[in-house]
Amino acid sequence: MQISELASRTGVSLRSLRYYEAKGLLSAQRLENGYRSYGEEDVDRVHLIQQFLNMGLTTDQIYQSGLHRLPGTGENFVELIGGCLPAALSFYEQKLVEMEQKIEILNQAKTKLSQVVATLRNRAVSTFSAQ
């Protein structure tokens, strides 16, 4: 399949797919006309890369760990990680701590923003009531 079909089937932009290829996470065969050609397994590989990115890993971390070469799909994602990389536990624990810290920062920002919205609503009601 061509890169446009891979993008369509995975929901990942052409630019991102080219970036994954440049980073060594994805490889395509080149046809005689220079077009990239991908196989069915690349659909699963792109989904796997997306899962790692959503967990907070960088493309460099994915490449260096070899995670992008894991077979299978997201259906057995946890088993793949647990079976292939038990030594990575501390890395994933650290990622989890970082994610929890980001969530806490966002929750604090949400609370402050809610207070601002409430204050503005009260002032708006007071202003319109006074008129």
N, C-alpha and C positions, 0 to 999 in steps of 0.2 A: 504494500500500500504506500501511497505517497504521503508526504509530511502533512498535507492538508487533511487527509482522511484520518491520520493519527491524531491530529489536533481536534478534529470533530468528534472522534470516538472517545477521547480522554477528557475533553473540556479544557485542555491546556493550549495556550497560545502558540503560534508558530515561533514566535520570538523565544519563548521559554524552551521549546523543544530544541531549537538551534543552540541555545545556551547549554542545555543538558549535554548535547553532543559535544560542544566545545570543551566542557568540563570533564568529558570522558565517562559520563553516566549513561549515555545512550549512544549506540553506534548504528549507523545505517550503511547499507550497501549502496554504492553509487552505480546507477545505470549508465549505459553508454552515452545517453543524452545529458548526463550530469545530475539528474534528479536523484534525490534520496529515495531509498526503498526500505520500508520497515516490514517486519513480520508480525504475526499475531502476538507473539510473546512480548513484543515491545509495548503493547497496550497495557499488559500487566506490569511491566517494568516501570512505565510512566506512573501508573497508579501507586506503585510501591515507593517511588521517588517522592511523589506528592505526600504520602503518609509520613515519610521521614522529615520532609520539610515542615509539615504541619506539627510535628513533634518538637520543632525548634532546631533541628540540625541544619547546618549549612551544606551547600553542595560540596564544599571541600571536605567536610567531615564525612559525608556519605561516601565520597570517592575514596578517601584514605582508609576508611573502615572496610571497604569492599561490600558494603550493604547492598549496593545497586545490583550486584551480581547474584543475589539470592533468588532462587527459583520460586515460583508460586505466585499467589495473589494475596490480597489483603485478608482473605478469608482465614488464612492460617498464619497471619502476621505475627502474633505473639509467640506461637510455637517456633516460627523461623528464628526470631530473635533469641528466644530462650535457649533453643537447641544449638544455635551456631555461635553465639557470643556471650557465654556466661560471664566472662571477664569484664564485660561492658557495664555491669550492674552499677558501679559507682558513677559512670558517665551519665546514665539515664536517671539515677537518683539526683544528680546535680541539675540536670535539665528540668526535672520535676520541681526542685526547689526554686529554680529561676522562674519557672512558669507560675508557681504559687506567689512569688514576690510580685510579678507583673500583675497578677489578678488582684492582689491587695492594693497595689498602686491605683489600678483602674477603679476598684471599689471606692477608694477614698475620693478619687476625682468625681465619680458618679454621685457620691453623697454631697459634695460641695456644689456640683452643678444642679442637683435637685434643690438645694437650698436657695441658690440664685434664682432658679425658675419660680419657686414658691414666692420669694420676695417680690419678684417682678410682677407676678400674677396679682398678689395682694395690692401692690401699688396701682396696678392698672385698674383693678376693681374700685379702689378708693377714689381714683381720679375720675372715673366715669360716673361713680355714684355721686360725687360732689357737684357734677355739672348739671 
